[in-house]
């Protein structure tokens, strides 16, 4: 079972830059990004929140999250970050969902 790192940032450009930094910092792979446009979107720095998902061993995922979060903080900011060392089967199913395929 691989660990998963979740990094939610403001904006798609920030998500790409953070993902690049995380992948360069550690031996991880990316999973599909997810998006969220919260009800208070107009009051946010950027009206779209994007979740970047890193997969790999726990040490690599932690390093990727820290590198990606540092870059994101210097851009639009980090909403949330978390590492799940051993996701359950049900969590794995939820990780495959994403809002980019929806209208």
NORZIKA-V345513 format. One record per residue. N is the residue number from 1. PHI is phi as a letter, one per 30 degrees, with the letter a starting at -180 (NA if undefined). NEAR is the number of other ideal C-beta (glycine too) atoms within 8 Angstrom. D_LAST is the distance of its C-alpha to the last C-alpha in Angstrom with 1 decimal. Layout:
BEGIN
n;phi;near;d_last
N;PHI;NEAR;D_LAST
N;PHI;NEAR;D_LAST
END
This chain:
BEGIN
n;phi;near;d_last
1;NA;4;32.2
2;c;7;30.6
3;d;16;29.8
4;b;13;26.4
5;c;17;26.0
6;c;12;23.0
7;b;16;22.8
8;c;12;20.3
9;b;16;20.6
10;c;12;19.5
11;j;11;17.4
12;d;9;16.3
13;d;7;19.7
14;d;15;21.6
15;d;13;19.9
16;d;8;20.9
17;d;11;24.4
18;d;16;24.9
19;d;13;23.8
20;d;8;26.4
21;d;12;29.0
22;d;17;28.6
23;d;12;28.8
24;d;6;31.9
25;d;10;33.5
26;a;13;33.4
27;d;5;33.1
28;b;13;29.6
29;b;7;26.5
30;c;11;22.9
31;c;9;20.1
32;e;8;16.4
33;d;13;15.3
34;b;11;13.0
35;b;12;11.5
36;b;10;12.0
37;c;7;12.1
38;d;7;15.1
39;e;3;16.4
40;c;6;19.1
41;e;9;17.0
42;d;5;19.2
43;c;4;22.3
44;c;10;21.3
45;e;5;22.6
46;b;9;19.2
47;d;6;16.1
48;b;11;14.1
49;c;13;15.7
50;b;15;15.5
51;c;12;17.4
52;c;15;19.6
53;c;13;21.2
54;c;19;24.7
55;b;12;26.7
56;l;12;30.5
57;d;8;33.7
58;e;8;34.0
59;d;7;36.1
60;d;12;33.8
61;d;18;30.6
62;d;11;32.5
63;d;10;33.7
64;d;16;30.3
65;d;14;28.8
66;d;9;31.7
67;d;13;31.5
68;d;16;27.8
69;d;12;28.2
70;d;9;31.1
71;d;11;29.3
72;d;15;26.3
73;d;8;28.8
74;d;5;30.3
75;c;12;27.1
76;c;9;24.6
77;j;10;25.6
78;c;10;24.9
79;d;7;23.1
80;a;7;24.3
81;b;10;25.9
82;a;6;27.2
83;c;12;28.8
84;c;10;29.0
85;d;5;32.1
86;b;6;31.7
87;d;9;28.4
88;d;6;28.9
89;e;5;27.4
90;d;6;25.0
91;d;9;23.9
92;e;9;23.5
93;d;8;21.0
94;d;7;18.9
95;d;10;19.1
96;d;8;17.3
97;d;7;14.0
98;a;9;11.4
99;d;8;8.1
100;d;8;7.7
101;d;4;6.8
102;c;4;3.8
103;d;1;0.0
END
